[in-house]
Every structure is written in structure tokens, then in C-alpha cells.
């Protein structure tokens, strides 16, 4: 059988260009959520007040509310959401399974253990993303080792079971660290464990934006490999793709994105699961479009979830909001998923 180029095979699958209305719709949604987020709160602001405050005009109170409280919080939620959305899409493509997600696979728990250790020790916030990434990478390697079985290789079902087991183990270690931590840092760690954007601002944004930008840029560079891997390992190998090396690179990038999100917002689950599925329904399985739109969709979903979290009389952790909506989707996917994505 003569070898075909990856480009020829991908084109033969019938991948079409992304519908412009999908991209425009997501951009419109993020602008709408941003406007509502900046205007909604204890002190409501009109559109003209928001615009004046952004331009450093108008009354001082409005400028403080927009620039010091609501705008950085919205940008943090959008950045974290984009990291989780792309990370989930990459893991689903790498494993060819719609159940893959950094939270479900236990990658977030590995990043979380390192982050909560540093929080308990009072380490500098700038050290969290890189340290969390190392924790995520070590956890990913351990999960893959546990998911491997001689003769059948790595199966998604074993990976998920290994992720659940590792998450439970690391969760118990986190509990012990909380009991040993100083009283003043326990509340910070607890807020982080349940997943929250409350109190995040420009400092956290400056810390993670460079890492997220690197992760998204690196993710966009492996879209061809993801498209080829979606054809199956044998076909990918025949097209000149080194499967194990591609999975290693993709896993490292996805872990970096998940670790960035965890280091700032804590354990927020299901964004990386539900966003790629929604985008896939609109644009198909072409990862040239699926990855960037999953990042944009993740920004929309988490920003909207954070808006809902602070809409009630008592502010809820955003991780609880994403779990309420994400868990039913996970169950639906589990019972209706195809064999590959």
C-alpha cells in the first residue's frame, strides 16, 4: 500500500472550513458576557458608565469597580476557561475518547497537590504555574503507567480508573496538608480546592497569561498530529507520525494548560469535557478549528459560570456551578459516546 501524505488523507475525510457564524457567535457571546459581568454587581453600572470607566473617565467609584474588581476577574475567568477548554479538546483528541478531561483523568489533582503544598507553605504566587505543571506532568506519567497493560497497551477505561484512584489518593494528602497548615492559610486553600475566581485580579493574570499563551500557541502547532491520530494508530504510523512521541508532546501541552488553570482558580471540573463536545457538534473533528474554538468556548463557558456563581444572595464557588451543569453532560457522554472522537 503506497504511503499517502497526511494532508491528502485529512482532505479525504471531508473536513470543511469552520462556519463563520460559529466563530462570530462565540465572539459575540464573550463580548455580551463581558458587558454583563462589568455592569452586574452590588453597584450596577450602565453601558455608558462602563465605557467611561474603561476610558478612565466618569466618577472615580465606577473606575475602581471596573478596573480593580470586575475587569480583572472577567479576564482571569476567560483565561482559565480558555486553558481548560483547549486542554480538554487536546486530551480527547490524543486518546480518541470523549470522556477525557484533565479533571476526570486526575491531571488537575496532581497540579492541585503541588499548588496546595505551596499555598500551605506561603510560597510566592509566581512559582505556582510552573510547579503545578511539574506536578501535573508527574501525575500524567503515573496515570499512563497504571493505564498500560501488556498486550493491549493503554486503554481509556484503565486511564479513567487510574485517574479516579490517583485523585482519591492525592485528595487525602491534600486533606492532611490542610490539617497541618497554619490557620490563616486554611481558608485560602479551601477556597482554592472548590474552584473559585473570587478575589483573583491583575497579579494572578500577569502570572498565568504568559504560560497560557505558550500553551495555546504550542497546542495550535500540533493540530495536524491530532488530526492524524484521529485516524487510528496504524494509519498514523503509516503516515510517518511517531505515535508515542506525539502523545507525549500533546499530553505535556495539555498538562501545562490544565496546571495554569489549577494554579490560579483551583479545581474546576467539566469545562474541558463539555466545551469540546459543543464545539465539535458545530464544526466537526478538524482540530485546526476545534482547538482554537474550544479555547474561545471555554472562555465563554467559565465566564458565564462565574457570572452565575455571583448572581445569587450568596456567592457560590464557580467549581460548584460547572459541576452542576457538567456532571449530567458527562453521564450523557458516557452512555452515548462513540468509540472515538
Secondary structure, DSSP 4 states (H G I P E B T S, - for coil): -----HHHHHHHTT--PPPHHHHHHHHHHHHHHHHHHHH-SSS---HHHHHHHHTT-S-HHHHHIIIIIIHHHHHHHHHHHHHHHHHHHHHHHHHT-TT--TTTTTHHHHHHHHHHHHHHHT--GGGHHHHHHHHHHHHHHHHHHHHEETTTEE-HHHHHHHHHHHHHHHHHHHHHHHHHS-HHHHHHHHHHHH---TT--HHHHHHHHHHHHHHHHHHHTTHHHHHHHTT-HHHHHHTT--HHHHHHHHHHHHHHHHHHHHHHH----SHHHHHHHHHHHHH-S-HHHHHHHHHHHHHHHHHHHHHHHTSSSSPPPHHHHHHHHHHHHHHHHHHH--S--
